Amino acid sequence: MSKVKKGVYDFFRGSFLTDESAFKNWRIIIFVVALLLIMISSAHNADKKVIKISELNKRKRELRAEYVDTGTVLMRMKMESSIRKKAKDRGLKPSETPPKKIKVTYKD
């Protein structure tokens, strides 16, 4: 059996984990596994943050639309024609005589 075949066969059998230099191999394997777990954890955290950001952006758009709609309703309520109509419904009417300006003068 050639050296290459024997090396491949030993690798598939897992002899690199059981021979006398296995301690070095186990340390590297545990280190790599720890790094992989950290990488997976940080990827999940990043995904959670992306989902949270998209939900907040959706909520922001909804609130902005509600703000614009409320502003439109308020502007319509403040229009003079709307106020005149509501006053007329309550029995109020515009004054026949225009208002007079009162000027206060002080004499010392």
Phi and psi restraints in degrees (range 20) as a CNS / XPLOR table:
assign (resid 1 and name C) (resid 2 and name N)
       (resid 2 and name CA) (resid 2 and name C) 1.0 -74.4 20.0 2
assign (resid 2 and name N) (resid 2 and name CA)
       (resid 2 and name C) (resid 3 and name N) 1.0 166.4 20.0 2
assign (resid 2 and name C) (resid 3 and name N)
       (resid 3 and name CA) (resid 3 and name C) 1.0 -64.6 20.0 2
assign (resid 3 and name N) (resid 3 and name CA)
       (resid 3 and name C) (resid 4 and name N) 1.0 -38.0 20.0 2
assign (resid 3 and name C) (resid 4 and name N)
       (resid 4 and name CA) (resid 4 and name C) 1.0 -65.4 20.0 2
assign (resid 4 and name N) (resid 4 and name CA)
       (resid 4 and name C) (resid 5 and name N) 1.0 -46.3 20.0 2
assign (resid 4 and name C) (resid 5 and name N)
       (resid 5 and name CA) (resid 5 and name C) 1.0 -62.5 20.0 2
assign (resid 5 and name N) (resid 5 and name CA)
       (resid 5 and name C) (resid 6 and name N) 1.0 -42.6 20.0 2
assign (resid 5 and name C) (resid 6 and name N)
       (resid 6 and name CA) (resid 6 and name C) 1.0 -64.4 20.0 2
assign (resid 6 and name N) (resid 6 and name CA)
       (resid 6 and name C) (resid 7 and name N) 1.0 -40.6 20.0 2
assign (resid 6 and name C) (resid 7 and name N)
       (resid 7 and name CA) (resid 7 and name C) 1.0 -64.1 20.0 2
assign (resid 7 and name N) (resid 7 and name CA)
       (resid 7 and name C) (resid 8 and name N) 1.0 -42.8 20.0 2
assign (resid 7 and name C) (resid 8 and name N)
       (resid 8 and name CA) (resid 8 and name C) 1.0 -66.3 20.0 2
assign (resid 8 and name N) (resid 8 and name CA)
       (resid 8 and name C) (resid 9 and name N) 1.0 -42.5 20.0 2
assign (resid 8 and name C) (resid 9 and name N)
       (resid 9 and name CA) (resid 9 and name C) 1.0 -62.8 20.0 2
assign (resid 9 and name N) (resid 9 and name CA)
       (resid 9 and name C) (resid 10 and name N) 1.0 -43.1 20.0 2
assign (resid 9 and name C) (resid 10 and name N)
       (resid 10 and name CA) (resid 10 and name C) 1.0 -64.8 20.0 2
assign (resid 10 and name N) (resid 10 and name CA)
       (resid 10 and name C) (resid 11 and name N) 1.0 -37.4 20.0 2
assign (resid 10 and name C) (resid 11 and name N)
       (resid 11 and name CA) (resid 11 and name C) 1.0 -64.1 20.0 2
assign (resid 11 and name N) (resid 11 and name CA)
       (resid 11 and name C) (resid 12 and name N) 1.0 -46.7 20.0 2
assign (resid 11 and name C) (resid 12 and name N)
       (resid 12 and name CA) (resid 12 and name C) 1.0 -67.4 20.0 2
assign (resid 12 and name N) (resid 12 and name CA)
       (resid 12 and name C) (resid 13 and name N) 1.0 -30.5 20.0 2
assign (resid 12 and name C) (resid 13 and name N)
       (resid 13 and name CA) (resid 13 and name C) 1.0 -73.1 20.0 2
assign (resid 13 and name N) (resid 13 and name CA)
       (resid 13 and name C) (resid 14 and name N) 1.0 -22.0 20.0 2
assign (resid 13 and name C) (resid 14 and name N)
       (resid 14 and name CA) (resid 14 and name C) 1.0 85.6 20.0 2
assign (resid 14 and name N) (resid 14 and name CA)
       (resid 14 and name C) (resid 15 and name N) 1.0 24.2 20.0 2
assign (resid 14 and name C) (resid 15 and name N)
       (resid 15 and name CA) (resid 15 and name C) 1.0 -69.5 20.0 2
assign (resid 15 and name N) (resid 15 and name CA)
       (resid 15 and name C) (resid 16 and name N) 1.0 -18.6 20.0 2
assign (resid 15 and name C) (resid 16 and name N)
       (resid 16 and name CA) (resid 16 and name C) 1.0 -69.0 20.0 2
assign (resid 16 and name N) (resid 16 and name CA)
       (resid 16 and name C) (resid 17 and name N) 1.0 -13.4 20.0 2
assign (resid 16 and name C) (resid 17 and name N)
       (resid 17 and name CA) (resid 17 and name C) 1.0 -97.2 20.0 2
assign (resid 17 and name N) (resid 17 and name CA)
       (resid 17 and name C) (resid 18 and name N) 1.0 -11.3 20.0 2
assign (resid 17 and name C) (resid 18 and name N)
       (resid 18 and name CA) (resid 18 and name C) 1.0 -117.6 20.0 2
assign (resid 18 and name N) (resid 18 and name CA)
       (resid 18 and name C) (resid 19 and name N) 1.0 -8.4 20.0 2
assign (resid 18 and name C) (resid 19 and name N)
       (resid 19 and name CA) (resid 19 and name C) 1.0 -81.8 20.0 2
assign (resid 19 and name N) (resid 19 and name CA)
       (resid 19 and name C) (resid 20 and name N) 1.0 -173.7 20.0 2
assign (resid 19 and name C) (resid 20 and name N)
       (resid 20 and name CA) (resid 20 and name C) 1.0 -69.4 20.0 2
assign (resid 20 and name N) (resid 20 and name CA)
       (resid 20 and name C) (resid 21 and name N) 1.0 -24.3 20.0 2
assign (resid 20 and name C) (resid 21 and name N)
       (resid 21 and name CA) (resid 21 and name C) 1.0 -96.3 20.0 2
assign (resid 21 and name N) (resid 21 and name CA)
       (resid 21 and name C) (resid 22 and name N) 1.0 20.8 20.0 2
assign (resid 21 and name C) (resid 22 and name N)
       (resid 22 and name CA) (resid 22 and name C) 1.0 -69.4 20.0 2
assign (resid 22 and name N) (resid 22 and name CA)
       (resid 22 and name C) (resid 23 and name N) 1.0 -26.8 20.0 2
assign (resid 22 and name C) (resid 23 and name N)
       (resid 23 and name CA) (resid 23 and name C) 1.0 -59.8 20.0 2
assign (resid 23 and name N) (resid 23 and name CA)
       (resid 23 and name C) (resid 24 and name N) 1.0 -42.2 20.0 2
assign (resid 23 and name C) (resid 24 and name N)
       (resid 24 and name CA) (resid 24 and name C) 1.0 -62.2 20.0 2
assign (resid 24 and name N) (resid 24 and name CA)
       (resid 24 and name C) (resid 25 and name N) 1.0 -41.5 20.0 2
assign (resid 24 and name C) (resid 25 and name N)
       (resid 25 and name CA) (resid 25 and name C) 1.0 -65.5 20.0 2
assign (resid 25 and name N) (resid 25 and name CA)
       (resid 25 and name C) (resid 26 and name N) 1.0 -41.9 20.0 2
assign (resid 25 and name C) (resid 26 and name N)
       (resid 26 and name CA) (resid 26 and name C) 1.0 -64.1 20.0 2
assign (resid 26 and name N) (resid 26 and name CA)
       (resid 26 and name C) (resid 27 and name N) 1.0 -40.0 20.0 2
assign (resid 26 and name C) (resid 27 and name N)
       (resid 27 and name CA) (resid 27 and name C) 1.0 -60.5 20.0 2
assign (resid 27 and name N) (resid 27 and name CA)
       (resid 27 and name C) (resid 28 and name N) 1.0 -43.9 20.0 2
assign (resid 27 and name C) (resid 28 and name N)
       (resid 28 and name CA) (resid 28 and name C) 1.0 -66.1 20.0 2
assign (resid 28 and name N) (resid 28 and name CA)
       (resid 28 and name C) (resid 29 and name N) 1.0 -42.5 20.0 2
assign (resid 28 and name C) (resid 29 and name N)
       (resid 29 and name CA) (resid 29 and name C) 1.0 -63.3 20.0 2
assign (resid 29 and name N) (resid 29 and name CA)
       (resid 29 and name C) (resid 30 and name N) 1.0 -44.0 20.0 2
assign (resid 29 and name C) (resid 30 and name N)
       (resid 30 and name CA) (resid 30 and name C) 1.0 -64.6 20.0 2
assign (resid 30 and name N) (resid 30 and name CA)
       (resid 30 and name C) (resid 31 and name N) 1.0 -40.0 20.0 2
assign (resid 30 and name C) (resid 31 and name N)
       (resid 31 and name CA) (resid 31 and name C) 1.0 -61.9 20.0 2
assign (resid 31 and name N) (resid 31 and name CA)
       (resid 31 and name C) (resid 32 and name N) 1.0 -45.4 20.0 2
assign (resid 31 and name C) (resid 32 and name N)
       (resid 32 and name CA) (resid 32 and name C) 1.0 -64.4 20.0 2
assign (resid 32 and name N) (resid 32 and name CA)
       (resid 32 and name C) (resid 33 and name N) 1.0 -41.3 20.0 2
assign (resid 32 and name C) (resid 33 and name N)
       (resid 33 and name CA) (resid 33 and name C) 1.0 -63.3 20.0 2
assign (resid 33 and name N) (resid 33 and name CA)
       (resid 33 and name C) (resid 34 and name N) 1.0 -41.6 20.0 2
assign (resid 33 and name C) (resid 34 and name N)
       (resid 34 and name CA) (resid 34 and name C) 1.0 -61.9 20.0 2
assign (resid 34 and name N) (resid 34 and name CA)
       (resid 34 and name C) (resid 35 and name N) 1.0 -43.7 20.0 2
assign (resid 34 and name C) (resid 35 and name N)
       (resid 35 and name CA) (resid 35 and name C) 1.0 -62.2 20.0 2
assign (resid 35 and name N) (resid 35 and name CA)
       (resid 35 and name C) (resid 36 and name N) 1.0 -39.8 20.0 2
assign (resid 35 and name C) (resid 36 and name N)
       (resid 36 and name CA) (resid 36 and name C) 1.0 -64.2 20.0 2
assign (resid 36 and name N) (resid 36 and name CA)
       (resid 36 and name C) (resid 37 and name N) 1.0 -41.0 20.0 2
assign (resid 36 and name C) (resid 37 and name N)
       (resid 37 and name CA) (resid 37 and name C) 1.0 -64.2 20.0 2
assign (resid 37 and name N) (resid 37 and name CA)
       (resid 37 and name C) (resid 38 and name N) 1.0 -41.1 20.0 2
assign (resid 37 and name C) (resid 38 and name N)
       (resid 38 and name CA) (resid 38 and name C) 1.0 -63.7 20.0 2
assign (resid 38 and name N) (resid 38 and name CA)
       (resid 38 and name C) (resid 39 and name N) 1.0 -41.9 20.0 2
assign (resid 38 and name C) (resid 39 and name N)
       (resid 39 and name CA) (resid 39 and name C) 1.0 -63.8 20.0 2
assign (resid 39 and name N) (resid 39 and name CA)
       (resid 39 and name C) (resid 40 and name N) 1.0 -43.4 20.0 2
assign (resid 39 and name C) (resid 40 and name N)
       (resid 40 and name CA) (resid 40 and name C) 1.0 -64.2 20.0 2
assign (resid 40 and name N) (resid 40 and name CA)
       (resid 40 and name C) (resid 41 and name N) 1.0 -42.2 20.0 2
assign (resid 40 and name C) (resid 41 and name N)
       (resid 41 and name CA) (resid 41 and name C) 1.0 -63.0 20.0 2
assign (resid 41 and name N) (resid 41 and name CA)
       (resid 41 and name C) (resid 42 and name N) 1.0 -44.8 20.0 2
assign (resid 41 and name C) (resid 42 and name N)
       (resid 42 and name CA) (resid 42 and name C) 1.0 -68.1 20.0 2
assign (resid 42 and name N) (resid 42 and name CA)
       (resid 42 and name C) (resid 43 and name N) 1.0 -33.2 20.0 2
assign (resid 42 and name C) (resid 43 and name N)
       (resid 43 and name CA) (resid 43 and name C) 1.0 -66.2 20.0 2
assign (resid 43 and name N) (resid 43 and name CA)
       (resid 43 and name C) (resid 44 and name N) 1.0 -40.6 20.0 2
assign (resid 43 and name C) (resid 44 and name N)
       (resid 44 and name CA) (resid 44 and name C) 1.0 -65.5 20.0 2
assign (resid 44 and name N) (resid 44 and name CA)
       (resid 44 and name C) (resid 45 and name N) 1.0 -40.8 20.0 2
assign (resid 44 and name C) (resid 45 and name N)
       (resid 45 and name CA) (resid 45 and name C) 1.0 -63.4 20.0 2
assign (resid 45 and name N) (resid 45 and name CA)
       (resid 45 and name C) (resid 46 and name N) 1.0 -40.2 20.0 2
assign (resid 45 and name C) (resid 46 and name N)
       (resid 46 and name CA) (resid 46 and name C) 1.0 -64.6 20.0 2
assign (resid 46 and name N) (resid 46 and name CA)
       (resid 46 and name C) (resid 47 and name N) 1.0 -40.8 20.0 2
assign (resid 46 and name C) (resid 47 and name N)
       (resid 47 and name CA) (resid 47 and name C) 1.0 -62.7 20.0 2
assign (resid 47 and name N) (resid 47 and name CA)
       (resid 47 and name C) (resid 48 and name N) 1.0 -41.6 20.0 2
assign (resid 47 and name C) (resid 48 and name N)
       (resid 48 and name CA) (resid 48 and name C) 1.0 -61.1 20.0 2
assign (resid 48 and name N) (resid 48 and name CA)
       (resid 48 and name C) (resid 49 and name N) 1.0 -41.5 20.0 2
assign (resid 48 and name C) (resid 49 and name N)
       (resid 49 and name CA) (resid 49 and name C) 1.0 -66.5 20.0 2
assign (resid 49 and name N) (resid 49 and name CA)
       (resid 49 and name C) (resid 50 and name N) 1.0 -38.9 20.0 2
assign (resid 49 and name C) (resid 50 and name N)
       (resid 50 and name CA) (resid 50 and name C) 1.0 -63.8 20.0 2
assign (resid 50 and name N) (resid 50 and name CA)
       (resid 50 and name C) (resid 51 and name N) 1.0 -42.3 20.0 2
assign (resid 50 and name C) (resid 51 and name N)
       (resid 51 and name CA) (resid 51 and name C) 1.0 -64.5 20.0 2
assign (resid 51 and name N) (resid 51 and name CA)
       (resid 51 and name C) (resid 52 and name N) 1.0 -42.5 20.0 2
assign (resid 51 and name C) (resid 52 and name N)
       (resid 52 and name CA) (resid 52 and name C) 1.0 -63.1 20.0 2
assign (resid 52 and name N) (resid 52 and name CA)
       (resid 52 and name C) (resid 53 and name N) 1.0 -41.2 20.0 2
assign (resid 52 and name C) (resid 53 and name N)
       (resid 53 and name CA) (resid 53 and name C) 1.0 -64.1 20.0 2
assign (resid 53 and name N) (resid 53 and name CA)
       (resid 53 and name C) (resid 54 and name N) 1.0 -41.9 20.0 2
assign (resid 53 and name C) (resid 54 and name N)
       (resid 54 and name CA) (resid 54 and name C) 1.0 -67.1 20.0 2
assign (resid 54 and name N) (resid 54 and name CA)
       (resid 54 and name C) (resid 55 and name N) 1.0 -37.3 20.0 2
assign (resid 54 and name C) (resid 55 and name N)
       (resid 55 and name CA) (resid 55 and name C) 1.0 -64.8 20.0 2
assign (resid 55 and name N) (resid 55 and name CA)
       (resid 55 and name C) (resid 56 and name N) 1.0 -41.8 20.0 2
assign (resid 55 and name C) (resid 56 and name N)
       (resid 56 and name CA) (resid 56 and name C) 1.0 -66.8 20.0 2
assign (resid 56 and name N) (resid 56 and name CA)
       (resid 56 and name C) (resid 57 and name N) 1.0 -37.2 20.0 2
assign (resid 56 and name C) (resid 57 and name N)
       (resid 57 and name CA) (resid 57 and name C) 1.0 -65.3 20.0 2
assign (resid 57 and name N) (resid 57 and name CA)
       (resid 57 and name C) (resid 58 and name N) 1.0 -39.2 20.0 2
assign (resid 57 and name C) (resid 58 and name N)
       (resid 58 and name CA) (resid 58 and name C) 1.0 -63.4 20.0 2
assign (resid 58 and name N) (resid 58 and name CA)
       (resid 58 and name C) (resid 59 and name N) 1.0 -44.8 20.0 2
assign (resid 58 and name C) (resid 59 and name N)
       (resid 59 and name CA) (resid 59 and name C) 1.0 -63.0 20.0 2
assign (resid 59 and name N) (resid 59 and name CA)
       (resid 59 and name C) (resid 60 and name N) 1.0 -38.3 20.0 2
assign (resid 59 and name C) (resid 60 and name N)
       (resid 60 and name CA) (resid 60 and name C) 1.0 -63.2 20.0 2
assign (resid 60 and name N) (resid 60 and name CA)
       (resid 60 and name C) (resid 61 and name N) 1.0 -42.5 20.0 2
assign (resid 60 and name C) (resid 61 and name N)
       (resid 61 and name CA) (resid 61 and name C) 1.0 -63.9 20.0 2
assign (resid 61 and name N) (resid 61 and name CA)
       (resid 61 and name C) (resid 62 and name N) 1.0 -40.1 20.0 2
assign (resid 61 and name C) (resid 62 and name N)
       (resid 62 and name CA) (resid 62 and name C) 1.0 -63.5 20.0 2
assign (resid 62 and name N) (resid 62 and name CA)
       (resid 62 and name C) (resid 63 and name N) 1.0 -44.2 20.0 2
assign (resid 62 and name C) (resid 63 and name N)
       (resid 63 and name CA) (resid 63 and name C) 1.0 -66.5 20.0 2
assign (resid 63 and name N) (resid 63 and name CA)
       (resid 63 and name C) (resid 64 and name N) 1.0 -36.5 20.0 2
assign (resid 63 and name C) (resid 64 and name N)
       (resid 64 and name CA) (resid 64 and name C) 1.0 -65.7 20.0 2
assign (resid 64 and name N) (resid 64 and name CA)
       (resid 64 and name C) (resid 65 and name N) 1.0 -41.0 20.0 2
assign (resid 64 and name C) (resid 65 and name N)
       (resid 65 and name CA) (resid 65 and name C) 1.0 -64.4 20.0 2
assign (resid 65 and name N) (resid 65 and name CA)
       (resid 65 and name C) (resid 66 and name N) 1.0 -40.3 20.0 2
assign (resid 65 and name C) (resid 66 and name N)
       (resid 66 and name CA) (resid 66 and name C) 1.0 -65.0 20.0 2
assign (resid 66 and name N) (resid 66 and name CA)
       (resid 66 and name C) (resid 67 and name N) 1.0 -39.2 20.0 2
assign (resid 66 and name C) (resid 67 and name N)
       (resid 67 and name CA) (resid 67 and name C) 1.0 -62.6 20.0 2
assign (resid 67 and name N) (resid 67 and name CA)
       (resid 67 and name C) (resid 68 and name N) 1.0 -45.4 20.0 2
assign (resid 67 and name C) (resid 68 and name N)
       (resid 68 and name CA) (resid 68 and name C) 1.0 -64.1 20.0 2
assign (resid 68 and name N) (resid 68 and name CA)
       (resid 68 and name C) (resid 69 and name N) 1.0 -42.6 20.0 2
assign (resid 68 and name C) (resid 69 and name N)
       (resid 69 and name CA) (resid 69 and name C) 1.0 -63.0 20.0 2
assign (resid 69 and name N) (resid 69 and name CA)
       (resid 69 and name C) (resid 70 and name N) 1.0 -44.1 20.0 2
assign (resid 69 and name C) (resid 70 and name N)
       (resid 70 and name CA) (resid 70 and name C) 1.0 -64.7 20.0 2
assign (resid 70 and name N) (resid 70 and name CA)
       (resid 70 and name C) (resid 71 and name N) 1.0 -39.5 20.0 2
assign (resid 70 and name C) (resid 71 and name N)
       (resid 71 and name CA) (resid 71 and name C) 1.0 -62.5 20.0 2
assign (resid 71 and name N) (resid 71 and name CA)
       (resid 71 and name C) (resid 72 and name N) 1.0 -38.7 20.0 2
assign (resid 71 and name C) (resid 72 and name N)
       (resid 72 and name CA) (resid 72 and name C) 1.0 -65.3 20.0 2
assign (resid 72 and name N) (resid 72 and name CA)
       (resid 72 and name C) (resid 73 and name N) 1.0 -43.7 20.0 2
assign (resid 72 and name C) (resid 73 and name N)
       (resid 73 and name CA) (resid 73 and name C) 1.0 -62.6 20.0 2
assign (resid 73 and name N) (resid 73 and name CA)
       (resid 73 and name C) (resid 74 and name N) 1.0 -42.0 20.0 2
assign (resid 73 and name C) (resid 74 and name N)
       (resid 74 and name CA) (resid 74 and name C) 1.0 -63.0 20.0 2
assign (resid 74 and name N) (resid 74 and name CA)
       (resid 74 and name C) (resid 75 and name N) 1.0 -42.6 20.0 2
assign (resid 74 and name C) (resid 75 and name N)
       (resid 75 and name CA) (resid 75 and name C) 1.0 -62.7 20.0 2
assign (resid 75 and name N) (resid 75 and name CA)
       (resid 75 and name C) (resid 76 and name N) 1.0 -39.3 20.0 2
assign (resid 75 and name C) (resid 76 and name N)
       (resid 76 and name CA) (resid 76 and name C) 1.0 -66.3 20.0 2
assign (resid 76 and name N) (resid 76 and name CA)
       (resid 76 and name C) (resid 77 and name N) 1.0 -37.5 20.0 2
assign (resid 76 and name C) (resid 77 and name N)
       (resid 77 and name CA) (resid 77 and name C) 1.0 -68.6 20.0 2
assign (resid 77 and name N) (resid 77 and name CA)
       (resid 77 and name C) (resid 78 and name N) 1.0 -29.8 20.0 2
assign (resid 77 and name C) (resid 78 and name N)
       (resid 78 and name CA) (resid 78 and name C) 1.0 -86.4 20.0 2
assign (resid 78 and name N) (resid 78 and name CA)
       (resid 78 and name C) (resid 79 and name N) 1.0 -6.8 20.0 2
assign (resid 78 and name C) (resid 79 and name N)
       (resid 79 and name CA) (resid 79 and name C) 1.0 -65.1 20.0 2
assign (resid 79 and name N) (resid 79 and name CA)
       (resid 79 and name C) (resid 80 and name N) 1.0 143.7 20.0 2
assign (resid 79 and name C) (resid 80 and name N)
       (resid 80 and name CA) (resid 80 and name C) 1.0 -60.3 20.0 2
assign (resid 80 and name N) (resid 80 and name CA)
       (resid 80 and name C) (resid 81 and name N) 1.0 -39.5 20.0 2
assign (resid 80 and name C) (resid 81 and name N)
       (resid 81 and name CA) (resid 81 and name C) 1.0 -63.9 20.0 2
assign (resid 81 and name N) (resid 81 and name CA)
       (resid 81 and name C) (resid 82 and name N) 1.0 -37.3 20.0 2
assign (resid 81 and name C) (resid 82 and name N)
       (resid 82 and name CA) (resid 82 and name C) 1.0 -68.0 20.0 2
assign (resid 82 and name N) (resid 82 and name CA)
       (resid 82 and name C) (resid 83 and name N) 1.0 -41.5 20.0 2
assign (resid 82 and name C) (resid 83 and name N)
       (resid 83 and name CA) (resid 83 and name C) 1.0 -66.3 20.0 2
assign (resid 83 and name N) (resid 83 and name CA)
       (resid 83 and name C) (resid 84 and name N) 1.0 -41.1 20.0 2
assign (resid 83 and name C) (resid 84 and name N)
       (resid 84 and name CA) (resid 84 and name C) 1.0 -61.3 20.0 2
assign (resid 84 and name N) (resid 84 and name CA)
       (resid 84 and name C) (resid 85 and name N) 1.0 -41.8 20.0 2
assign (resid 84 and name C) (resid 85 and name N)
       (resid 85 and name CA) (resid 85 and name C) 1.0 -63.7 20.0 2
assign (resid 85 and name N) (resid 85 and name CA)
       (resid 85 and name C) (resid 86 and name N) 1.0 -44.0 20.0 2
assign (resid 85 and name C) (resid 86 and name N)
       (resid 86 and name CA) (resid 86 and name C) 1.0 -65.8 20.0 2
assign (resid 86 and name N) (resid 86 and name CA)
       (resid 86 and name C) (resid 87 and name N) 1.0 -38.3 20.0 2
assign (resid 86 and name C) (resid 87 and name N)
       (resid 87 and name CA) (resid 87 and name C) 1.0 -66.4 20.0 2
assign (resid 87 and name N) (resid 87 and name CA)
       (resid 87 and name C) (resid 88 and name N) 1.0 -39.3 20.0 2
assign (resid 87 and name C) (resid 88 and name N)
       (resid 88 and name CA) (resid 88 and name C) 1.0 -65.2 20.0 2
assign (resid 88 and name N) (resid 88 and name CA)
       (resid 88 and name C) (resid 89 and name N) 1.0 -39.0 20.0 2
assign (resid 88 and name C) (resid 89 and name N)
       (resid 89 and name CA) (resid 89 and name C) 1.0 -62.1 20.0 2
assign (resid 89 and name N) (resid 89 and name CA)
       (resid 89 and name C) (resid 90 and name N) 1.0 -29.9 20.0 2
assign (resid 89 and name C) (resid 90 and name N)
       (resid 90 and name CA) (resid 90 and name C) 1.0 -88.9 20.0 2
assign (resid 90 and name N) (resid 90 and name CA)
       (resid 90 and name C) (resid 91 and name N) 1.0 -1.2 20.0 2
assign (resid 90 and name C) (resid 91 and name N)
       (resid 91 and name CA) (resid 91 and name C) 1.0 92.0 20.0 2
assign (resid 91 and name N) (resid 91 and name CA)
       (resid 91 and name C) (resid 92 and name N) 1.0 11.9 20.0 2
assign (resid 91 and name C) (resid 92 and name N)
       (resid 92 and name CA) (resid 92 and name C) 1.0 -93.7 20.0 2
assign (resid 92 and name N) (resid 92 and name CA)
       (resid 92 and name C) (resid 93 and name N) 1.0 147.8 20.0 2
assign (resid 92 and name C) (resid 93 and name N)
       (resid 93 and name CA) (resid 93 and name C) 1.0 -138.2 20.0 2
assign (resid 93 and name N) (resid 93 and name CA)
       (resid 93 and name C) (resid 94 and name N) 1.0 161.2 20.0 2
assign (resid 93 and name C) (resid 94 and name N)
       (resid 94 and name CA) (resid 94 and name C) 1.0 -65.2 20.0 2
assign (resid 94 and name N) (resid 94 and name CA)
       (resid 94 and name C) (resid 95 and name N) 1.0 151.9 20.0 2
assign (resid 94 and name C) (resid 95 and name N)
       (resid 95 and name CA) (resid 95 and name C) 1.0 -70.6 20.0 2
assign (resid 95 and name N) (resid 95 and name CA)
       (resid 95 and name C) (resid 96 and name N) 1.0 144.6 20.0 2
assign (resid 95 and name C) (resid 96 and name N)
       (resid 96 and name CA) (resid 96 and name C) 1.0 -75.7 20.0 2
assign (resid 96 and name N) (resid 96 and name CA)
       (resid 96 and name C) (resid 97 and name N) 1.0 -36.4 20.0 2
assign (resid 96 and name C) (resid 97 and name N)
       (resid 97 and name CA) (resid 97 and name C) 1.0 -101.1 20.0 2
assign (resid 97 and name N) (resid 97 and name CA)
       (resid 97 and name C) (resid 98 and name N) 1.0 138.9 20.0 2
assign (resid 97 and name C) (resid 98 and name N)
       (resid 98 and name CA) (resid 98 and name C) 1.0 -70.4 20.0 2
assign (resid 98 and name N) (resid 98 and name CA)
       (resid 98 and name C) (resid 99 and name N) 1.0 156.4 20.0 2
assign (resid 98 and name C) (resid 99 and name N)
       (resid 99 and name CA) (resid 99 and name C) 1.0 -68.1 20.0 2
assign (resid 99 and name N) (resid 99 and name CA)
       (resid 99 and name C) (resid 100 and name N) 1.0 151.4 20.0 2
assign (resid 99 and name C) (resid 100 and name N)
       (resid 100 and name CA) (resid 100 and name C) 1.0 -107.4 20.0 2
assign (resid 100 and name N) (resid 100 and name CA)
       (resid 100 and name C) (resid 101 and name N) 1.0 142.6 20.0 2
assign (resid 100 and name C) (resid 101 and name N)
       (resid 101 and name CA) (resid 101 and name C) 1.0 -85.4 20.0 2
assign (resid 101 and name N) (resid 101 and name CA)
       (resid 101 and name C) (resid 102 and name N) 1.0 129.4 20.0 2
assign (resid 101 and name C) (resid 102 and name N)
       (resid 102 and name CA) (resid 102 and name C) 1.0 -100.3 20.0 2
assign (resid 102 and name N) (resid 102 and name CA)
       (resid 102 and name C) (resid 103 and name N) 1.0 125.8 20.0 2
assign (resid 102 and name C) (resid 103 and name N)
       (resid 103 and name CA) (resid 103 and name C) 1.0 -115.1 20.0 2
assign (resid 103 and name N) (resid 103 and name CA)
       (resid 103 and name C) (resid 104 and name N) 1.0 125.6 20.0 2
assign (resid 103 and name C) (resid 104 and name N)
       (resid 104 and name CA) (resid 104 and name C) 1.0 -102.0 20.0 2
assign (resid 104 and name N) (resid 104 and name CA)
       (resid 104 and name C) (resid 105 and name N) 1.0 126.2 20.0 2
assign (resid 104 and name C) (resid 105 and name N)
       (resid 105 and name CA) (resid 105 and name C) 1.0 -118.2 20.0 2
assign (resid 105 and name N) (resid 105 and name CA)
       (resid 105 and name C) (resid 106 and name N) 1.0 141.3 20.0 2
assign (resid 105 and name C) (resid 106 and name N)
       (resid 106 and name CA) (resid 106 and name C) 1.0 -108.1 20.0 2
assign (resid 106 and name N) (resid 106 and name CA)
       (resid 106 and name C) (resid 107 and name N) 1.0 134.9 20.0 2
assign (resid 106 and name C) (resid 107 and name N)
       (resid 107 and name CA) (resid 107 and name C) 1.0 -116.5 20.0 2
assign (resid 107 and name N) (resid 107 and name CA)
       (resid 107 and name C) (resid 108 and name N) 1.0 123.4 20.0 2
